[in-house]
Amino acid sequence: WKATWLASYWNKKTDGILSDNLGLASSLFAPLQRLALHRVHQLHSMIYYSKVQEMEIDDDDIDNYPSNALMKEAKMLVDFSLYIACTQLTTETTAGASDESLWDALAQSLSIWTHYCDEFHAELFLIWFFSLLRREKSATVATSPIFRYEKAIVL
């Protein structure tokens, strides 16, 4: 999904790119994402303590360190959380779906999940963040003589 989503987003052809919805009802997206991000918080602590213990070990076989498996799980959960959030950008909200933005949970735990993300995830978050600022501030900025409103976003 990573290979095609950004190109489709910038070409404004995001309809249906994440249409499979993981076979889940959209009402489960927010709870699953919160659960995944909560697990990332737990893993973050576990990784820290594993690394402290690993520093005391004089083993050269770093591939078998317990923290590697924990980091792999954290990266997978971050990818899953952003995948779910992207469904909100690409699909219309259906009746009965949660009004809560799936990006809010990501924003609230930004300082934790950024340790386990790649550039793609950071770019997705920044796209959402700046588009949100643009939408919310457009009315205020348009009426203010102090600020000038720019329609372009450069990452």
VMD Tcl script that builds the backbone (N, CA, C; Angstrom):
set m [mol new atoms 465]
animate dup $m
set s [atomselect $m all]
$s set {name element resname resid chain x y z} {
  {N N TRP 1 A 0.817 -1.195 0.000}
  {CA C TRP 1 A 0.000 0.000 0.000}
  {C C TRP 1 A 0.857 1.253 0.000}
  {N N LYS 2 A 2.059 1.136 0.540}
  {CA C LYS 2 A 2.936 2.304 0.615}
  {C C LYS 2 A 3.383 2.760 -0.769}
  {N N ALA 3 A 3.620 1.809 -1.648}
  {CA C ALA 3 A 4.167 2.133 -2.968}
  {C C ALA 3 A 3.193 2.949 -3.814}
  {N N THR 4 A 1.907 2.786 -3.623}
  {CA C THR 4 A 0.945 3.454 -4.493}
  {C C THR 4 A 0.186 4.595 -3.844}
  {N N TRP 5 A 0.132 4.635 -2.513}
  {CA C TRP 5 A -0.742 5.600 -1.870}
  {C C TRP 5 A -0.310 7.044 -2.109}
  {N N LEU 6 A 0.949 7.360 -1.874}
  {CA C LEU 6 A 1.391 8.755 -2.035}
  {C C LEU 6 A 1.249 9.236 -3.469}
  {N N ALA 7 A 1.625 8.411 -4.416}
  {CA C ALA 7 A 1.492 8.811 -5.819}
  {C C ALA 7 A 0.029 9.066 -6.162}
  {N N SER 8 A -0.839 8.215 -5.685}
  {CA C SER 8 A -2.269 8.394 -5.936}
  {C C SER 8 A -2.801 9.628 -5.225}
  {N N TYR 9 A -2.306 9.878 -4.008}
  {CA C TYR 9 A -2.757 11.055 -3.265}
  {C C TYR 9 A -2.400 12.334 -4.014}
  {N N TRP 10 A -1.167 12.422 -4.452}
  {CA C TRP 10 A -0.740 13.641 -5.132}
  {C C TRP 10 A -1.411 13.800 -6.493}
  {N N ASN 11 A -1.842 12.701 -7.090}
  {CA C ASN 11 A -2.571 12.765 -8.362}
  {C C ASN 11 A -4.072 12.884 -8.142}
  {N N LYS 12 A -4.491 12.975 -6.884}
  {CA C LYS 12 A -5.898 13.094 -6.487}
  {C C LYS 12 A -6.723 11.909 -6.963}
  {N N LYS 13 A -6.131 10.726 -6.970}
  {CA C LYS 13 A -6.835 9.509 -7.375}
  {C C LYS 13 A -6.822 8.498 -6.240}
  {N N THR 14 A -7.286 8.895 -5.085}
  {CA C THR 14 A -7.228 8.005 -3.927}
  {C C THR 14 A -8.470 7.145 -3.783}
  {N N ASP 15 A -9.481 7.349 -4.609}
  {CA C ASP 15 A -10.705 6.563 -4.486}
  {C C ASP 15 A -10.418 5.090 -4.689}
  {N N GLY 16 A -10.769 4.300 -3.710}
  {CA C GLY 16 A -10.668 2.862 -3.830}
  {C C GLY 16 A -9.297 2.277 -3.577}
  {N N ILE 17 A -8.286 3.092 -3.317}
  {CA C ILE 17 A -6.940 2.537 -3.156}
  {C C ILE 17 A -6.819 1.716 -1.874}
  {N N LEU 18 A -7.608 2.044 -0.872}
  {CA C LEU 18 A -7.630 1.260 0.361}
  {C C LEU 18 A -9.031 0.703 0.571}
  {N N SER 19 A -9.650 0.266 -0.502}
  {CA C SER 19 A -11.054 -0.109 -0.434}
  {C C SER 19 A -11.313 -1.435 0.264}
  {N N ASP 20 A -10.300 -2.258 0.455}
  {CA C ASP 20 A -10.558 -3.551 1.087}
  {C C ASP 20 A -10.897 -3.417 2.570}
  {N N ASN 21 A -10.491 -2.323 3.227}
  {CA C ASN 21 A -10.807 -2.040 4.633}
  {C C ASN 21 A -10.491 -3.198 5.562}
  {N N LEU 22 A -9.571 -4.033 5.187}
  {CA C LEU 22 A -9.112 -5.141 6.015}
  {C C LEU 22 A -10.223 -6.119 6.373}
  {N N GLY 23 A -11.348 -6.021 5.695}
  {CA C GLY 23 A -12.469 -6.903 5.996}
  {C C GLY 23 A -13.146 -6.573 7.315}
  {N N LEU 24 A -12.965 -5.361 7.818}
  {CA C LEU 24 A -13.515 -4.949 9.113}
  {C C LEU 24 A -14.558 -3.859 8.924}
  {N N ALA 25 A -15.482 -3.800 9.851}
  {CA C ALA 25 A -16.435 -2.699 9.866}
  {C C ALA 25 A -15.685 -1.422 10.232}
  {N N SER 26 A -16.044 -0.326 9.599}
  {CA C SER 26 A -15.335 0.936 9.862}
  {C C SER 26 A -15.499 1.393 11.309}
  {N N SER 27 A -16.532 0.909 11.998}
  {CA C SER 27 A -16.701 1.290 13.405}
  {C C SER 27 A -15.618 0.677 14.295}
  {N N LEU 28 A -14.894 -0.322 13.788}
  {CA C LEU 28 A -13.818 -0.941 14.567}
  {C C LEU 28 A -12.462 -0.279 14.344}
  {N N PHE 29 A -12.365 0.610 13.372}
  {CA C PHE 29 A -11.072 1.207 13.039}
  {C C PHE 29 A -10.468 1.971 14.213}
  {N N ALA 30 A -11.241 2.877 14.813}
  {CA C ALA 30 A -10.710 3.697 15.915}
  {C C ALA 30 A -10.302 2.845 17.118}
  {N N PRO 31 A -11.140 1.893 17.561}
  {CA C PRO 31 A -10.701 1.065 18.699}
  {C C PRO 31 A -9.465 0.221 18.391}
  {N N LEU 32 A -9.385 -0.332 17.190}
  {CA C LEU 32 A -8.210 -1.129 16.832}
  {C C LEU 32 A -6.958 -0.271 16.765}
  {N N GLN 33 A -7.117 0.936 16.240}
  {CA C GLN 33 A -5.967 1.831 16.163}
  {C C GLN 33 A -5.506 2.242 17.560}
  {N N ARG 34 A -6.432 2.556 18.427}
  {CA C ARG 34 A -6.061 2.908 19.806}
  {C C ARG 34 A -5.361 1.746 20.495}
  {N N LEU 35 A -5.854 0.538 20.275}
  {CA C LEU 35 A -5.231 -0.647 20.854}
  {C C LEU 35 A -3.812 -0.837 20.320}
  {N N ALA 36 A -3.642 -0.647 19.015}
  {CA C ALA 36 A -2.314 -0.785 18.412}
  {C C ALA 36 A -1.353 0.262 18.963}
  {N N LEU 37 A -1.821 1.502 19.087}
  {CA C LEU 37 A -0.948 2.557 19.612}
  {C C LEU 37 A -0.648 2.353 21.097}
  {N N HIS 38 A -1.601 1.809 21.839}
  {CA C HIS 38 A -1.341 1.488 23.244}
  {C C HIS 38 A -0.250 0.416 23.343}
  {N N ARG 39 A -0.320 -0.560 22.463}
  {CA C ARG 39 A 0.707 -1.609 22.450}
  {C C ARG 39 A 2.068 -1.023 22.069}
  {N N VAL 40 A 2.101 -0.051 21.168}
  {CA C VAL 40 A 3.362 0.603 20.810}
  {C C VAL 40 A 3.951 1.293 22.039}
  {N N HIS 41 A 3.106 1.901 22.866}
  {CA C HIS 41 A 3.581 2.523 24.110}
  {C C HIS 41 A 4.197 1.477 25.035}
  {N N GLN 42 A 3.529 0.344 25.176}
  {CA C GLN 42 A 4.072 -0.734 26.002}
  {C C GLN 42 A 5.400 -1.227 25.445}
  {N N LEU 43 A 5.435 -1.440 24.143}
  {CA C LEU 43 A 6.660 -1.930 23.514}
  {C C LEU 43 A 7.803 -0.941 23.669}
  {N N HIS 44 A 7.494 0.336 23.626}
  {CA C HIS 44 A 8.517 1.369 23.772}
  {C C HIS 44 A 9.254 1.203 25.104}
  {N N SER 45 A 8.498 0.980 26.172}
  {CA C SER 45 A 9.118 0.752 27.485}
  {C C SER 45 A 9.894 -0.550 27.514}
  {N N MET 46 A 9.318 -1.587 26.944}
  {CA C MET 46 A 9.988 -2.885 26.928}
  {C C MET 46 A 11.290 -2.832 26.125}
  {N N ILE 47 A 11.274 -2.102 25.025}
  {CA C ILE 47 A 12.477 -1.963 24.193}
  {C C ILE 47 A 13.565 -1.229 24.967}
  {N N TYR 48 A 13.169 -0.178 25.671}
  {CA C TYR 48 A 14.146 0.580 26.451}
  {C C TYR 48 A 14.847 -0.323 27.465}
  {N N TYR 49 A 14.059 -1.082 28.245}
  {CA C TYR 49 A 14.655 -1.935 29.274}
  {C C TYR 49 A 15.457 -3.088 28.661}
  {N N SER 50 A 15.029 -3.588 27.523}
  {CA C SER 50 A 15.804 -4.631 26.835}
  {C C SER 50 A 17.150 -4.094 26.385}
  {N N LYS 51 A 17.136 -2.879 25.864}
  {CA C LYS 51 A 18.401 -2.288 25.395}
  {C C LYS 51 A 19.357 -2.019 26.556}
  {N N VAL 52 A 18.814 -1.633 27.703}
  {CA C VAL 52 A 19.658 -1.431 28.886}
  {C C VAL 52 A 20.329 -2.743 29.273}
  {N N GLN 53 A 19.566 -3.821 29.274}
  {CA C GLN 53 A 20.134 -5.129 29.599}
  {C C GLN 53 A 21.111 -5.590 28.524}
  {N N GLU 54 A 20.819 -5.307 27.273}
  {CA C GLU 54 A 21.693 -5.744 26.179}
  {C C GLU 54 A 23.036 -5.025 26.199}
  {N N MET 55 A 23.052 -3.798 26.726}
  {CA C MET 55 A 24.321 -3.071 26.797}
  {C C MET 55 A 25.282 -3.724 27.785}
  {N N GLU 56 A 24.738 -4.432 28.761}
  {CA C GLU 56 A 25.577 -5.100 29.753}
  {C C GLU 56 A 26.117 -6.434 29.253}
  {N N ILE 57 A 25.528 -6.944 28.176}
  {CA C ILE 57 A 25.950 -8.226 27.617}
  {C C ILE 57 A 27.055 -7.967 26.596}
  {N N ASP 58 A 28.114 -8.760 26.655}
  {CA C ASP 58 A 29.207 -8.619 25.701}
  {C C ASP 58 A 29.060 -9.610 24.544}
  {N N ASP 59 A 27.865 -9.744 24.046}
  {CA C ASP 59 A 27.586 -10.684 22.964}
  {C C ASP 59 A 27.639 -9.934 21.639}
  {N N ASP 60 A 28.348 -10.476 20.681}
  {CA C ASP 60 A 28.456 -9.842 19.372}
  {C C ASP 60 A 27.313 -10.221 18.439}
  {N N ASP 61 A 26.468 -11.126 18.862}
  {CA C ASP 61 A 25.355 -11.584 18.035}
  {C C ASP 61 A 24.144 -10.674 18.250}
  {N N ILE 62 A 24.203 -9.456 17.702}
  {CA C ILE 62 A 23.143 -8.476 17.927}
  {C C ILE 62 A 21.844 -8.831 17.207}
  {N N ASP 63 A 21.888 -9.766 16.260}
  {CA C ASP 63 A 20.673 -10.167 15.550}
  {C C ASP 63 A 19.708 -10.925 16.455}
  {N N ASN 64 A 20.205 -11.516 17.511}
  {CA C ASN 64 A 19.364 -12.299 18.412}
  {C C ASN 64 A 18.946 -11.537 19.668}
  {N N TYR 65 A 19.180 -10.258 19.716}
  {CA C TYR 65 A 18.767 -9.470 20.873}
  {C C TYR 65 A 17.238 -9.425 20.946}
  {N N PRO 66 A 16.670 -9.522 22.142}
  {CA C PRO 66 A 15.205 -9.476 22.291}
  {C C PRO 66 A 14.583 -8.164 21.797}
  {N N SER 67 A 15.329 -7.086 21.884}
  {CA C SER 67 A 14.770 -5.801 21.466}
  {C C SER 67 A 14.481 -5.756 19.970}
  {N N ASN 68 A 15.173 -6.559 19.174}
  {CA C ASN 68 A 14.930 -6.570 17.729}
  {C C ASN 68 A 13.519 -7.048 17.403}
  {N N ALA 69 A 13.065 -8.104 18.059}
  {CA C ALA 69 A 11.715 -8.610 17.835}
  {C C ALA 69 A 10.667 -7.602 18.305}
  {N N LEU 70 A 10.946 -6.939 19.419}
  {CA C LEU 70 A 10.016 -5.931 19.930}
  {C C LEU 70 A 9.925 -4.737 18.986}
  {N N MET 71 A 11.064 -4.328 18.445}
  {CA C MET 71 A 11.070 -3.205 17.500}
  {C C MET 71 A 10.331 -3.568 16.214}
  {N N LYS 72 A 10.474 -4.782 15.781}
  {CA C LYS 72 A 9.770 -5.235 14.578}
  {C C LYS 72 A 8.257 -5.174 14.791}
  {N N GLU 73 A 7.797 -5.602 15.959}
  {CA C GLU 73 A 6.369 -5.531 16.272}
  {C C GLU 73 A 5.893 -4.085 16.339}
  {N N ALA 74 A 6.683 -3.216 16.954}
  {CA C ALA 74 A 6.303 -1.802 17.052}
  {C C ALA 74 A 6.202 -1.169 15.666}
  {N N LYS 75 A 7.140 -1.473 14.791}
  {CA C LYS 75 A 7.095 -0.926 13.424}
  {C C LYS 75 A 5.868 -1.413 12.671}
  {N N MET 76 A 5.515 -2.681 12.850}
  {CA C MET 76 A 4.341 -3.229 12.202}
  {C C MET 76 A 3.066 -2.545 12.707}
  {N N LEU 77 A 2.985 -2.295 14.009}
  {CA C LEU 77 A 1.805 -1.650 14.577}
  {C C LEU 77 A 1.686 -0.189 14.147}
  {N N VAL 78 A 2.804 0.501 14.001}
  {CA C VAL 78 A 2.782 1.879 13.503}
  {C C VAL 78 A 2.282 1.894 12.059}
  {N N ASP 79 A 2.771 0.968 11.259}
  {CA C ASP 79 A 2.315 0.867 9.874}
  {C C ASP 79 A 0.812 0.598 9.825}
  {N N PHE 80 A 0.334 -0.305 10.666}
  {CA C PHE 80 A -1.093 -0.623 10.730}
  {C C PHE 80 A -1.911 0.603 11.138}
  {N N SER 81 A -1.445 1.347 12.131}
  {CA C SER 81 A -2.166 2.529 12.604}
  {C C SER 81 A -2.277 3.592 11.524}
  {N N LEU 82 A -1.219 3.792 10.779}
  {CA C LEU 82 A -1.266 4.779 9.702}
  {C C LEU 82 A -2.096 4.286 8.526}
  {N N TYR 83 A -2.074 2.999 8.269}
  {CA C TYR 83 A -2.930 2.438 7.222}
  {C C TYR 83 A -4.397 2.704 7.546}
  {N N ILE 84 A -4.766 2.461 8.790}
  {CA C ILE 84 A -6.151 2.706 9.204}
  {C C ILE 84 A -6.485 4.192 9.086}
  {N N ALA 85 A -5.578 5.061 9.490}
  {CA C ALA 85 A -5.832 6.503 9.406}
  {C C ALA 85 A -5.993 6.943 7.959}
  {N N CYS 86 A -5.243 6.334 7.054}
  {CA C CYS 86 A -5.347 6.694 5.634}
  {C C CYS 86 A -6.702 6.329 5.053}
  {N N THR 87 A -7.364 5.344 5.627}
  {CA C THR 87 A -8.698 5.009 5.130}
  {C C THR 87 A -9.654 6.178 5.327}
  {N N GLN 88 A -9.396 6.989 6.345}
  {CA C GLN 88 A -10.255 8.143 6.588}
  {C C GLN 88 A -10.011 9.238 5.546}
  {N N LEU 89 A -8.813 9.304 5.008}
  {CA C LEU 89 A -8.527 10.291 3.968}
  {C C LEU 89 A -9.081 9.878 2.620}
  {N N THR 90 A -9.220 8.583 2.411}
  {CA C THR 90 A -9.576 8.100 1.075}
  {C C THR 90 A -11.011 7.645 0.927}
  {N N THR 91 A -11.740 7.499 2.018}
  {CA C THR 91 A -13.130 7.052 1.922}
  {C C THR 91 A -14.039 8.034 2.640}
  {N N GLU 92 A -15.253 8.086 2.206}
  {CA C GLU 92 A -16.242 8.931 2.861}
  {C C GLU 92 A -16.670 8.272 4.160}
  {N N THR 93 A -16.966 9.074 5.169}
  {CA C THR 93 A -17.439 8.547 6.441}
  {C C THR 93 A -18.862 8.053 6.267}
  {N N THR 94 A -19.112 6.828 6.684}
  {CA C THR 94 A -20.446 6.255 6.547}
  {C C THR 94 A -21.262 6.535 7.794}
  {N N ALA 95 A -22.536 6.385 7.667}
  {CA C ALA 95 A -23.415 6.608 8.818}
  {C C ALA 95 A -23.085 5.597 9.904}
  {N N GLY 96 A -23.026 6.063 11.123}
  {CA C GLY 96 A -22.727 5.189 12.242}
  {C C GLY 96 A -21.243 5.077 12.541}
  {N N ALA 97 A -20.409 5.609 11.659}
  {CA C ALA 97 A -18.964 5.558 11.907}
  {C C ALA 97 A -18.612 6.590 12.969}
  {N N SER 98 A -17.507 6.395 13.599}
  {CA C SER 98 A -17.070 7.302 14.651}
  {C C SER 98 A -16.755 8.671 14.074}
  {N N ASP 99 A -17.162 9.719 14.772}
  {CA C ASP 99 A -16.855 11.079 14.340}
  {C C ASP 99 A -15.425 11.466 14.686}
  {N N GLU 100 A -14.797 10.681 15.532}
  {CA C GLU 100 A -13.430 10.962 15.955}
  {C C GLU 100 A -12.479 10.751 14.787}
  {N N SER 101 A -11.578 11.673 14.615}
  {CA C SER 101 A -10.576 11.530 13.571}
  {C C SER 101 A -9.599 10.427 13.945}
  {N N LEU 102 A -9.295 9.581 12.991}
  {CA C LEU 102 A -8.330 8.522 13.234}
  {C C LEU 102 A -6.907 9.083 13.340}
  {N N TRP 103 A -6.742 10.329 12.978}
  {CA C TRP 103 A -5.429 10.975 13.066}
  {C C TRP 103 A -5.189 11.563 14.442}
  {N N ASP 104 A -6.243 11.800 15.207}
  {CA C ASP 104 A -6.084 12.372 16.548}
  {C C ASP 104 A -5.241 11.480 17.451}
  {N N ALA 105 A -5.508 10.193 17.406}
  {CA C ALA 105 A -4.742 9.261 18.245}
  {C C ALA 105 A -3.268 9.255 17.840}
  {N N LEU 106 A -3.001 9.368 16.556}
  {CA C LEU 106 A -1.613 9.425 16.093}
  {C C LEU 106 A -0.935 10.703 16.568}
  {N N ALA 107 A -1.671 11.804 16.531}
  {CA C ALA 107 A -1.101 13.073 16.990}
  {C C ALA 107 A -0.809 13.033 18.489}
  {N N GLN 108 A -1.680 12.376 19.253}
  {CA C GLN 108 A -1.503 12.308 20.696}
  {C C GLN 108 A -0.309 11.452 21.100}
  {N N SER 109 A 0.056 10.505 20.269}
  {CA C SER 109 A 1.181 9.629 20.613}
  {C C SER 109 A 2.364 9.812 19.675}
  {N N LEU 110 A 2.469 10.966 19.087}
  {CA C LEU 110 A 3.511 11.271 18.106}
  {C C LEU 110 A 4.918 11.020 18.640}
  {N N SER 111 A 5.160 11.405 19.870}
  {CA C SER 111 A 6.514 11.286 20.423}
  {C C SER 111 A 6.945 9.837 20.614}
  {N N ILE 112 A 6.012 8.913 20.648}
  {CA C ILE 112 A 6.354 7.499 20.809}
  {C C ILE 112 A 6.485 6.806 19.462}
  {N N TRP 113 A 5.455 6.928 18.592}
  {CA C TRP 113 A 5.477 6.138 17.361}
  {C C TRP 113 A 6.511 6.615 16.351}
  {N N THR 114 A 6.986 7.843 16.477}
  {CA C THR 114 A 8.005 8.307 15.521}
  {C C THR 114 A 9.323 7.553 15.661}
  {N N HIS 115 A 9.560 6.913 16.782}
  {CA C HIS 115 A 10.764 6.095 16.945}
  {C C HIS 115 A 10.735 4.866 16.044}
  {N N TYR 116 A 9.545 4.461 15.630}
  {CA C TYR 116 A 9.384 3.204 14.892}
  {C C TYR 116 A 8.793 3.416 13.501}
  {N N CYS 117 A 8.790 4.636 13.027}
  {CA C CYS 117 A 8.237 4.908 11.703}
  {C C CYS 117 A 9.359 5.089 10.686}
  {N N ASP 118 A 8.964 5.082 9.431}
  {CA C ASP 118 A 9.914 5.406 8.379}
  {C C ASP 118 A 9.494 6.732 7.739}
  {N N GLU 119 A 10.209 7.166 6.730}
  {CA C GLU 119 A 9.931 8.463 6.116}
  {C C GLU 119 A 8.517 8.533 5.552}
  {N N PHE 120 A 8.047 7.437 5.020}
  {CA C PHE 120 A 6.700 7.385 4.449}
  {C C PHE 120 A 5.647 7.732 5.500}
  {N N HIS 121 A 5.766 7.161 6.683}
  {CA C HIS 121 A 4.813 7.428 7.754}
  {C C HIS 121 A 4.862 8.900 8.186}
  {N N ALA 122 A 6.056 9.435 8.291}
  {CA C ALA 122 A 6.196 10.841 8.672}
  {C C ALA 122 A 5.571 11.749 7.621}
  {N N GLU 123 A 5.767 11.424 6.359}
  {CA C GLU 123 A 5.182 12.233 5.288}
  {C C GLU 123 A 3.658 12.178 5.332}
  {N N LEU 124 A 3.098 11.001 5.571}
  {CA C LEU 124 A 1.643 10.881 5.691}
  {C C LEU 124 A 1.114 11.744 6.823}
  {N N PHE 125 A 1.785 11.694 7.965}
  {CA C PHE 125 A 1.333 12.489 9.101}
  {C C PHE 125 A 1.413 13.979 8.778}
  {N N LEU 126 A 2.477 14.404 8.135}
  {CA C LEU 126 A 2.613 15.817 7.795}
  {C C LEU 126 A 1.579 16.258 6.766}
  {N N ILE 127 A 1.239 15.391 5.838}
  {CA C ILE 127 A 0.179 15.709 4.873}
  {C C ILE 127 A -1.121 15.982 5.618}
  {N N TRP 128 A -1.467 15.080 6.543}
  {CA C TRP 128 A -2.690 15.283 7.306}
  {C C TRP 128 A -2.612 16.561 8.139}
  {N N PHE 129 A -1.501 16.755 8.824}
  {CA C PHE 129 A -1.359 17.892 9.728}
  {C C PHE 129 A -1.487 19.216 8.977}
  {N N PHE 130 A -0.761 19.367 7.877}
  {CA C PHE 130 A -0.812 20.631 7.149}
  {C C PHE 130 A -2.133 20.828 6.416}
  {N N SER 131 A -2.754 19.762 5.959}
  {CA C SER 131 A -4.068 19.924 5.329}
  {C C SER 131 A -5.107 20.322 6.377}
  {N N LEU 132 A -4.983 19.809 7.590}
  {CA C LEU 132 A -5.878 20.203 8.668}
  {C C LEU 132 A -5.687 21.672 9.020}
  {N N LEU 133 A -4.443 22.096 9.128}
  {CA C LEU 133 A -4.175 23.511 9.404}
  {C C LEU 133 A -4.743 24.399 8.307}
  {N N ARG 134 A -4.586 23.966 7.087}
  {CA C ARG 134 A -5.077 24.745 5.953}
  {C C ARG 134 A -6.597 24.880 6.007}
  {N N ARG 135 A -7.291 23.810 6.341}
  {CA C ARG 135 A -8.755 23.859 6.409}
  {C C ARG 135 A -9.233 24.713 7.566}
  {N N GLU 136 A -8.632 24.527 8.752}
  {CA C GLU 136 A -9.111 25.230 9.934}
  {C C GLU 136 A -8.731 26.710 9.942}
  {N N LYS 137 A -7.601 27.029 9.389}
  {CA C LYS 137 A -7.131 28.406 9.440}
  {C C LYS 137 A -7.552 29.227 8.220}
  {N N SER 138 A -8.104 28.601 7.205}
  {CA C SER 138 A -8.401 29.326 5.976}
  {C C SER 138 A -9.395 30.456 6.206}
  {N N ALA 139 A -10.416 30.240 7.015}
  {CA C ALA 139 A -11.390 31.300 7.272}
  {C C ALA 139 A -10.768 32.430 8.082}
  {N N THR 140 A -9.978 32.093 9.091}
  {CA C THR 140 A -9.350 33.104 9.931}
  {C C THR 140 A -8.310 33.897 9.153}
  {N N VAL 141 A -7.488 33.206 8.417}
  {CA C VAL 141 A -6.408 33.856 7.683}
  {C C VAL 141 A -6.951 34.698 6.545}
  {N N ALA 142 A -8.010 34.234 5.899}
  {CA C ALA 142 A -8.573 34.970 4.763}
  {C C ALA 142 A -9.113 36.329 5.190}
  {N N THR 143 A -9.597 36.455 6.421}
  {CA C THR 143 A -10.159 37.715 6.885}
  {C C THR 143 A -9.146 38.586 7.611}
  {N N SER 144 A -7.967 38.052 7.901}
  {CA C SER 144 A -6.971 38.802 8.649}
  {C C SER 144 A -6.075 39.596 7.699}
  {N N PRO 145 A -5.861 40.895 7.974}
  {CA C PRO 145 A -4.967 41.685 7.116}
  {C C PRO 145 A -3.485 41.406 7.395}
  {N N ILE 146 A -3.180 40.704 8.480}
  {CA C ILE 146 A -1.791 40.464 8.873}
  {C C ILE 146 A -1.191 39.282 8.133}
  {N N PHE 147 A -1.986 38.237 7.927}
  {CA C PHE 147 A -1.474 37.003 7.349}
  {C C PHE 147 A -1.811 36.897 5.865}
  {N N ARG 148 A -0.954 36.198 5.155}
  {CA C ARG 148 A -1.214 35.906 3.756}
  {C C ARG 148 A -1.406 34.389 3.649}
  {N N TYR 149 A -2.445 33.963 2.984}
  {CA C TYR 149 A -2.803 32.553 2.863}
  {C C TYR 149 A -2.112 31.934 1.645}
  {N N GLU 150 A -1.333 30.878 1.883}
  {CA C GLU 150 A -0.654 30.153 0.810}
  {C C GLU 150 A -1.383 28.847 0.565}
  {N N LYS 151 A -1.684 28.539 -0.689}
  {CA C LYS 151 A -2.390 27.300 -1.000}
  {C C LYS 151 A -1.455 26.130 -1.214}
  {N N ALA 152 A -0.189 26.362 -1.408}
  {CA C ALA 152 A 0.761 25.293 -1.666}
  {C C ALA 152 A 1.366 24.780 -0.367}
  {N N ILE 153 A 1.563 23.481 -0.326}
  {CA C ILE 153 A 2.235 22.848 0.804}
  {C C ILE 153 A 3.492 22.176 0.270}
  {N N VAL 154 A 4.631 22.529 0.824}
  {CA C VAL 154 A 5.890 21.961 0.393}
  {C C VAL 154 A 6.462 21.138 1.535}
  {N N LEU 155 A 6.775 19.884 1.246}
  {CA C LEU 155 A 7.343 19.027 2.271}
  {C C LEU 155 A 8.829 18.892 2.056}
}
mol reanalyze $m
mol bondsrecalc $m
mol representation Tube
mol addrep $m
